Amino acid sequence: MDEAELIKKYFQTISSNNPSANKLNDDVFFDKKKKLVVSIDTYNEGIHFPNFKYPNLVIKKVLRSSISDLIAKGVKPLYYFISGSGNKKQFTKKNLKKISKSLYQEQKKYNLKLSGGDTTNSKKISFSITTIGFSNNIIERNKAKLNDDIYVTGNIGDSFLGLRVIKNNTKINSKLKKYFIKKYYCPNLPYKIHNKIYQFANTSMDISDGLVSDMTKLINKQKLSFRIDVNKIPISKNLKIYLKKNKKKKENYLFNGDDYQLLFTSSKNKRPLIRLIGKKMNQKFTIIGRITNNKKNSLVESGNNCLNLSNFKGYSHKF
């Protein structure tokens, strides 16, 4: 079974006495009365990052992907707790200094405070991060409206190519290699919009497992569907260069996850406001599709040529 099936079958029922858990069908816990918002994530070597060759970069990726959940909910991340598992070969004095320095840099960049954690001995590296913020409201899943525009922030696909480069599955010149590796380890989070997204988003989450996979999760309890235009999905100039030079298909690089951009829906009458906010904040927003009431979700290329959605499911934990 996959992660969603596991949660639904074994854990959803026992959370029913806790409305703040939202039936375990969102990315955060939200206690409205106490204004408390909590997110927790675990990251394992070989699954969430390929190796521990660059501990300073791994820890940045782990922390950024963790706070991304709160940002997508319209919440400012304030505190984080981090637990690390490893051994003396990995947690050397040199590596620990690199980790500490990177965490300090991230704290300054995102105004975070380290608040506790734990350490354990294990064969493989693993990190768990709990992130906390406070808010009167959050932007939940399953609040999309028929004919909503579907938006993404930033660009999609750089991180996946970066992972392929790290795994030596792709040959690329040194300049582009450096660029894509950085995009994998240090995603450019749309941090500043956490206090603006309430003005226009009906529903929102971050893109972690893949664009199609996360779009499906975003509306999974609603009798609605989505239509996404591949040609409208924004990619970076460097990814365009790579695709053109190597004659690669764009769609093979867009749906694999690790983007940590925001995926949200908004009413069409909010378009002028979103353009204005984007201009003021120098934040890229792109309409990539719309919410429909068709029987099936669809992924279209040129015209009405539909791609097979099953080929672009993204990442899913299997048990």
Phi, psi and omega in degrees: 000158177267180185301316182296318179295318179300313180297314183297319186283322190248339188236337184299317182298319184283358174262001187295339179276008183226090181303331181294341179280349176053041179057026179058030183244034172213180185269353183220160167268135181224111174263100186298321182296318181266358180060027186264130179235127185228137175229143177225138180218148176239140184230122183247140175299137180089349178238304181267340172209141191292325182199181183247031181295326180238079184300329179294327179274322178302315183291329176293318179298315181300313183290316181296318180293332178288313182287345179299327179300316181290320180302318180294337179271000181080030185237136178278120177292132182242314185234148174220148176242134183230130175244136182234136176241134181182196180220180187294339177287330182262319181267058175285165178301321180296314181292321179296324176295320178295318179298314180299317180296317180295318178298321178297318179297319180292323178299318179292320183293320186247011177055053181253161177230122173291130190233001179151186180158205182199159175226140177221158179269132178204166181288322182247153178286136176209142177231141171236132181233130172252126182244138185232139174215176180228138182199153175286332182212164171229161175266108187276167167286169172060035176239017179292155179239149179305134181074008172304146166286146173255127183242154163231152172266158173060213180241156181243144171106338182300319184296320180297317178294323176301319178296318179297322177294315180299323180277004180063029177267355183220129176267134187203154181291161189298324181293312178291325178302312179298318181298309186289326176296319178296320180294330177289312185278330185232071179301141182276089185293141175279057190302318189294342185272005181300331180259008179245335190296336176301333185289342186219338186273134173273323178209151188201149170201171178267161180263104181243314183270349181135147187301312180291315180301314183286329175294322177297318179294326184298329183236025190294341180258002183255150177274057180227170178221175179232152175231117183243134179262114182303322183294339182269348181292123186283136174231160182286163177300320181292324177291323176300316179300313182297314182297317181292315183295322185258006177054048180259153179276131182304317187297340180283357183240005190255344194236026187255356174092186181066020180279320181055036166264168180269143177240118183213164175243152182208148178295148183300330181289355178268358183304312180299321179295317180295319177298318180295313180296319179299319180293316181294324184263359185054044181244128181279124173239135180226130174280122183245356181174199181209160177275132182233177173243028176293165181290331183229153170289154180218148178235112188247149174257233179288134181064231179250023179287109184269137174271159178282110183301330182296342179276355187228042185283344181078204184264141176216131175289130179250140181233000000 
